[in-house]
Each structure stands twice: as C-alpha cells, then as structure tokens.
Amino acid sequence: MYALAIHGGAGDLPREPFTTAREAAYRRGLAQALAAGQRLLEHDGCALDAVQAAVTALEDDPLFNAGRGAVLSADGTAELDAAIMDGTDLRAGAVAQLRHIRNPVQLARAVLEDGSQVFLVGDGAESFARQAGLALVDNDYFITPDRRQQFEALKLRQTQANSGVSTPLLSLDEPPLGTVGAVARDGAGRLAAATSTGGIAGKRSGRVGDSPVIGAGTYADNHTCAVSTTGHGEWFLRTVQAYDISARLRYGGYSLANAVSEAIVQRLSGLGAAGGLIAVDRLGEIVTRHNTPIMFRASVREGEAAAVDIY
C-alpha cells in the first residue's frame, strides 16, 4: 500500500481575511503537487522519486515559500535550502544557501546519489550543481511581486520601529511563512522524506533553519517513519524534531500518532514554538499535526480519496 503526504507551510493566517480566490489557488497547488507524487506511486515508483516530484512541483509554484516565490533575506535576495532522505539505507542529501538553483530538492537528490557527502552549502553546492548538469537561474527568477511587496513592507516596519513609530502588521492576505515538504511510503514499504524552503522573511543572510538538517527538519527510516517539518526552525533544530519522532517509535514503542502529538502539543508548544509536521510510518499510517491557525497540507493513501486541508 502506498501513502503520500505533503505540506506547504504553517502560519498565523486567520480564516476570515483569507480570500476565496487565494484559498482556491493554494488548494489547487497542493492538489497538483500531491498528484505529481501519487502518479509515480500508482505505477510502482519508489518513495524517493515521489517525494522529489511533489516537492519539485511546490518549488515551481510561486504561492509557496520554496523555489520560485521564496521569501527574501535581509539583503533582498532569495537563499534556498533543501534536503531529501531515503529510509531504506539512510542515504541523505542536503543543500543550503543556494541562490541560483531552480529546484533545490533536485540538487539535494544529486548529493544523495553521489554519496560522497551529505551536506553542501553556498558556492560549493552550486559548483556541484553545475557538474551535475542541473538548471541554474538568476536570483531574480525566485522573486515574485508578492515577495517583493512583503520585503518592502518589512523594511518599512523596521525603519519605523527604529524611529519609535507604531505600525500595523503585514496584510493578512500575504502568503504565510513556512517550508514545503513531502513524506511517502511506496508499495514495497520504502519510506522517504523531502523538505525545501526559502527560510524566514527578512532573515540574516547565511541563516540556515531546520529544513535541510537531517534529523531536525527531514528524516526517514524504513523501520520507523518519514517526517518533514515546517515552522519555527530554530526550535526544530534544538529539539532534533524529525529524528525525535523516529526515536520514539524505535526505542519507546510509540504509535506514530502519539509520537507526533507529544512532539507538537507538549514539547514544541511547551517551548513556545510554532509549526507543524507531516509523517508516515512503515505501515502507511499518515499523521499531520500543527499548533498554528493553518497548515497547508494534502494526503492520499492507496484506495482512498485524496484530501486537501488548510485549517
């Protein structure tokens, strides 16, 4: 039995100001990304290919904070991170501080397949991408009008805050912060996870969150589960959240639902951290959880109808 879940970030956007048209666009994007991964699983494709396909689709959709449409750093450029992991043999590939790689998850997959390293950053990662024949683009490719407007609003707020002027928050119809990710179990029982992000709007250049860090934002092990997280990256890093859930299954005998519940409801919420995650276990059970008002997510299991959720 195959199972696939994806997410497009978690955030503070309340239901009421979220326009019908924008909500429909997000739902459409999630459905298309889910279908990209499901098509492979339906034809006996492997979990690793499925999560890569789903995340690539989300990176190409300008509504989400990954690839084209990523949030901008303090210097006005996009810096991208991604990771992918194969639960069969614990192979993993991770990349960070990318400025010119159209699909960071594809570079992470190339790092995984090369096998001589796990984590590449910055110029070294992009040099490897050229050797691997991956598509490079100008940084402007990633910057959409929405993100430019968001960046200018952030700069204005910072300037006014420094001068002691009280300012309103960004428009509530702005796309929320968050990463994109996917977890899958294929028909052969193999698990995989992938995560990709633009990070936090206005972040210091060089900042790396949890998404590309194996064990924090991304993890997969055929004996336990596959996990992809989204939210307050510094806390997911400090709690090694993705691996923590796997360890609860392996060493504590937890069910996936109980492990995820403790991670989000007790541990992260208790620390004042915000976010969510998606997970699938070795039996194909899918669990999603978040402590934010919304989390863009979709899932499907073999023989069942696909579900797309926001609230």
Beta strands, then each sheet from edge to edge (+ up, - down):
strand 1: 3-11
strand 2: 80-86
strand 3: 91-98
strand 4: 119-121
strand 5: 180-185
strand 6: 191-197
strand 7: 218-220
strand 8: 225-231
strand 9: 275-281
strand 10: 286-290
strand 11: 294-301
strand 12: 307-309
sheet 1: 4+ 3+ 2- 6+ 5- 1+ 11- 12+
sheet 2: 7+ 8- 9+ 10-
end
